[in-house]
Amino acid sequence: MVKEDVKGPEVCKDTERLTTHAVGVNIFKQGEDPKLKSPEEYPEWLYQIKLGPVTNLHDREPDSWEYWKRLRKESILRHNRLHKGKKL
């Protein structure tokens, strides 16, 4: 039996289309990618999202909500690492 090579989606190399459309956002088989709007048409909170690396637990204030949320997440990850491979 001959194995067929599975190809991924085509990569768009058209620079004009990449600067005017949100390429790859359309999840349907038919239709086009949405056009990008001018920056004034997007909400202000969109530009305030932190996209950088996650700050350490020690860099946060101990009485903040983000501190306790990060502490809980780290403890869950630690617990999962410790119990990985152990049978019930």
Contact map, one row per residue, 1 for C-alpha under 8 A:
1110000000000000000000000000000000000000000000000000000000000000000000000000000000000000
1111000000000000000000000000000000000000000000000000000000000000000000000000000000000000
1111100000000000000000000000000000000000000000000000000000000000000000000000000000000000
0111110000000000000000000000000000000000000000000000000000000000000000000000000000000000
0011111000000000000000000000000000000000000000000000000000000000000000000000000000000000
0001111100000000000000000000000000000000000000000000000000000000000000000000000000000000
0000111110000000000000000000000000000000000000000000000000000000000000000000000000000000
0000011111000000000000000000000000000000000000000000000000000000000000000000000000000000
0000001111100000000000000000000000000000000000000000000000000000000000000000000000000000
0000000111110000000000000000000000000000000000000000000000000000000000000000000000000000
0000000011111000000000000000000000000000000000000000000000000000000000000000000000000000
0000000001111100010000100000000000000000000000000000000000000000000000000000000000000000
0000000000111110010000000000000000000000000000000000000000000000000000000000000000000000
0000000000011111110000000000000000000000000000000000000000000000000000000000000000000000
0000000000001111111000000000000000000000000000000000000000000000000000000000000000000000
0000000000000111111100000000000000000000000000000000000000000000000000000000000000000000
0000000000000111111110100000000000000000000000000000000000000000000000000000000000000000
0000000000011111111111100000000000000000000000000000000000000000000000000000000000000000
0000000000000011111111000000000000010000000000000000000000000000000000000000000000000000
0000000000000001111111000000000000110000000000000000000000000000000000000000000000000000
0000000000000000111111100000000011110000000000000000000000000000000000000000000000000000
0000000000000000011111111000000011110000000000000000000000000000000000000000000000000000
0000000000010000110011111100000011000000000000000000000000000000000000000000000000000000
0000000000000000000001111110000010000000000000000000000000000000000000000000000000000000
0000000000000000000001111110000011000000000000000000000000000000000000000000000000000000
0000000000000000000000111111001111000000000000000000000000000000000000000000000000000000
0000000000000000000000011111100000000000000000000000000000000000000000000000000000000000
0000000000000000000000000111111000000000000000000000000000000000000000000000000000000000
0000000000000000000000000011111000000000000000000000000000000000000000000000000000000000
0000000000000000000000000001111100000000000000000000000000000000000000000000000000000000
0000000000000000000000000101111110000000000000000000000000000000000000000000000000000000
0000000000000000000000000100011111000000000000000000000000000000000000000000000000000000
0000000000000000000011111100001111100000000000000000000000000000000000000000000000000000
0000000000000000000011101100000111110000000000000000000000000000000000000000000000000000
0000000000000000000111000000000011111000000000000000000000000000000000000000000000000000
0000000000000000001111000000000001111100000000000000000000000000000000000000000000000000
0000000000000000000000000000000000111110110000000000000000000000000000000000000000000000
0000000000000000000000000000000000011111110000000000000000000000000000000000000000000000
0000000000000000000000000000000000001111110000000000000000000000000000000000000000000000
0000000000000000000000000000000000000111111000000000000000000000000000000000000000000000
0000000000000000000000000000000000001111111000000000000000000000000000000000000000000000
0000000000000000000000000000000000001111111101000000000000000000000000000000000000000000
0000000000000000000000000000000000000001111111100000000000000000000000000000000000000000
0000000000000000000000000000000000000000011111110000000000000000000000000000000000000000
0000000000000000000000000000000000000000001111111000000000000000000000000000000000000000
0000000000000000000000000000000000000000011111111000000000000000000000000000000000000000
0000000000000000000000000000000000000000001111111000000000000000000000000000000000000000
0000000000000000000000000000000000000000000111111100000000000000000000000000000000000000
0000000000000000000000000000000000000000000011111110000000000000000000000000000000000000
0000000000000000000000000000000000000000000000011111000000000000000000000000000000000000
0000000000000000000000000000000000000000000000001111100000000000000000000000000000000000
0000000000000000000000000000000000000000000000000111110000000000000000000000000000000000
0000000000000000000000000000000000000000000000000011111000000000000000000000000000000000
0000000000000000000000000000000000000000000000000001111100000000000000000000000000000000
0000000000000000000000000000000000000000000000000000111110110000000000000000000000000000
0000000000000000000000000000000000000000000000000000011111110000000000000000000000000000
0000000000000000000000000000000000000000000000000000001111110000001001100000000000000000
0000000000000000000000000000000000000000000000000000000111111000000000000000000000000000
0000000000000000000000000000000000000000000000000000001111111000000000000000000000000000
0000000000000000000000000000000000000000000000000000001111111101011000000000000000000000
0000000000000000000000000000000000000000000000000000000001111111001000000000000000000000
0000000000000000000000000000000000000000000000000000000000011111001100000000000000000000
0000000000000000000000000000000000000000000000000000000000001111101100000000000000000000
0000000000000000000000000000000000000000000000000000000000011111111100000000000000000000
0000000000000000000000000000000000000000000000000000000000000011111110000000000000000000
0000000000000000000000000000000000000000000000000000000000010001111111000000000000000000
0000000000000000000000000000000000000000000000000000000010011111111111100000000000000000
0000000000000000000000000000000000000000000000000000000000000111111111110000000000000000
0000000000000000000000000000000000000000000000000000000000000000111111111000000000000000
0000000000000000000000000000000000000000000000000000000010000000011111111100000000000000
0000000000000000000000000000000000000000000000000000000010000000001111111110000000000000
0000000000000000000000000000000000000000000000000000000000000000000111111111000000000000
0000000000000000000000000000000000000000000000000000000000000000000011111111100000000000
0000000000000000000000000000000000000000000000000000000000000000000001111111110000000000
0000000000000000000000000000000000000000000000000000000000000000000000111111111000000000
0000000000000000000000000000000000000000000000000000000000000000000000011111111100000000
0000000000000000000000000000000000000000000000000000000000000000000000001111111110000000
0000000000000000000000000000000000000000000000000000000000000000000000000111111111000000
0000000000000000000000000000000000000000000000000000000000000000000000000011111111100000
0000000000000000000000000000000000000000000000000000000000000000000000000001111111110000
0000000000000000000000000000000000000000000000000000000000000000000000000000111111110000
0000000000000000000000000000000000000000000000000000000000000000000000000000011111110000
0000000000000000000000000000000000000000000000000000000000000000000000000000001111111100
0000000000000000000000000000000000000000000000000000000000000000000000000000000111111100
0000000000000000000000000000000000000000000000000000000000000000000000000000000000111110
0000000000000000000000000000000000000000000000000000000000000000000000000000000000111111
0000000000000000000000000000000000000000000000000000000000000000000000000000000000001111
0000000000000000000000000000000000000000000000000000000000000000000000000000000000000111
